[in-house]
Amino acid sequence: MDPETLKMLLGITGTDKDLLIKFTIEDVTETILNYCHLSALPGSLINTAYRMAIDLYRNECLGSANATQGPVSSISEGDTTTSWRAGDTTFTSGLLKNYRSQLNRYRCMSWI
């Protein structure tokens, strides 16, 4: 996966987020390789990997110093009250679930 391509897909310019982009690429690659029991990312999974990286980057709010807030649980308009649910710590496994059908085609058996 090319960091410049991922930056372009995310609409990022400049170099201030390069470390976050590198981490995202490495994390997605590691997730795919571990799930499929592969030693290298097949070329036919590159687009899937980019989509996973985009989802991971956007949903994990990488680079944010504050803990991410979860989805909105309630909104009141009079005196403006907004309540947040706790952050979703299972996003990475949910991310894998969203792409499992594509990844299963490349999954190999592994003996532990």
QUICOR-V397937 format. One record per residue. RES is the residue in three letters. SS is DSSP state (alpha for helix, beta for strand, coil for the rest). NEAR is the number of other ideal C-beta (glycine too) atoms within 8 Angstrom. Layout:
res,ss,near
RES,SS,NEAR
RES,SS,NEAR
//
This chain:
res,ss,near
MET,coil,12
ASP,coil,5
PRO,alpha,10
GLU,alpha,6
THR,alpha,9
LEU,alpha,16
LYS,alpha,12
MET,alpha,8
LEU,alpha,8
LEU,alpha,10
GLY,coil,5
ILE,coil,8
THR,coil,4
GLY,coil,5
THR,coil,4
ASP,coil,4
LYS,coil,10
ASP,alpha,9
LEU,alpha,6
LEU,alpha,10
ILE,alpha,14
LYS,alpha,9
PHE,alpha,9
THR,alpha,13
ILE,alpha,13
GLU,alpha,8
ASP,alpha,9
VAL,alpha,13
THR,alpha,11
GLU,alpha,8
THR,alpha,12
ILE,alpha,15
LEU,alpha,12
ASN,alpha,7
TYR,alpha,9
CYS,alpha,10
HIS,coil,9
LEU,coil,10
SER,coil,3
ALA,coil,5
LEU,coil,11
PRO,coil,7
GLY,alpha,5
SER,alpha,5
LEU,alpha,12
ILE,alpha,9
ASN,alpha,6
THR,alpha,11
ALA,alpha,14
TYR,alpha,12
ARG,alpha,9
MET,alpha,13
ALA,alpha,13
ILE,alpha,11
ASP,alpha,10
LEU,alpha,15
TYR,alpha,13
ARG,alpha,8
ASN,alpha,8
GLU,alpha,8
CYS,coil,7
LEU,coil,9
GLY,coil,5
SER,coil,6
ALA,coil,2
ASN,coil,4
ALA,coil,4
THR,coil,8
GLN,coil,5
GLY,coil,9
PRO,coil,6
VAL,beta,8
SER,beta,7
SER,beta,7
ILE,beta,7
SER,beta,8
GLU,coil,4
GLY,coil,4
ASP,coil,4
THR,coil,6
THR,beta,7
THR,beta,8
SER,beta,8
TRP,beta,9
ARG,coil,8
ALA,coil,5
GLY,coil,8
ASP,coil,8
THR,coil,4
THR,coil,6
PHE,alpha,10
THR,alpha,8
SER,alpha,7
GLY,alpha,9
LEU,alpha,13
LEU,alpha,11
LYS,alpha,7
ASN,alpha,7
TYR,alpha,11
ARG,alpha,8
SER,alpha,6
GLN,alpha,8
LEU,alpha,14
ASN,alpha,7
ARG,coil,6
TYR,coil,10
ARG,coil,8
CYS,coil,7
MET,coil,4
SER,coil,5
TRP,coil,3
ILE,coil,2
//
